[in-house]
Structures are given as structure tokens and as C-alpha cells.
Amino acid sequence: MERKVHDRMEGCPVESTLQIISGKWKSVILYRLIKHKVCRFSELQRYMPGCSRRMLSLQLTELEADNIISKKVYPVIPPKTEYSLTELGKTLTPLIAEMNKWGEMYNQMQK
């Protein structure tokens, strides 16, 4: 299933970026994959206790469809699935790092 992403030729580049990383959990998923390099589904779920299994699965599927993350499934029982950033996904590292820095600053100001 191909997702419809904003017309990148005529549209706003910020809007295109937000379409890829928006969603309550996508930035958090990216942050965890930047920090840990490879995560299993259960690890990501543990990092995001407020995210349902269904929502996590949906967000991962969209990130994979957008070539931001890759999914590796091992043929074992029970199934083992690992997620990591693609080369394109790794280019989001500075953006996510700045979001983290800003969030830390904001959280400090709210105390």
C-alpha cells in the first residue's frame, strides 16, 4: 500500500517532512531507533507504554512504507522482528536530536 505524500515538487518542504514524521509516536520511534540502533517490537512497546500494539504496528508500517525504517523478520518461533533506520531514516537524526534538545529545554522551563 503506497501512501500519498504531499506533492514535493510544488508543496512546502516542511509539510512534506511533517507528513513523514507526524503522528503521536513516529518521532518517539525514531528517537528510540537513533538511540538504540536496532529494536524489537516488544522493546519499542516497552519504551512507549501509552501506545497500543495496533497503533505501534500502524506507525511502524507507515515508517517502513516511507523508507524511513527497515524491518527484519527472523524465521523462528515465536517470531522475532527487528527494526532499524534506513540510510534515509538516519538523515533525520539531526532533526530528532534538535526536537529532543528543545523538549528538554521546554520541560525545564515548565518546572
Buried (B, 14 or more C-beta within 10 A) or exposed (E): EEEEEBEEEEEEEEEEBEBBBEBEBBBBBBBBBBEBEEBBBEBBBEBBEEBEEEBBEBBBBBBBEBEBBBEEEEEEEEEEBBBBBBEEBBEBBEEBEEBBEEEEEEEEEEE
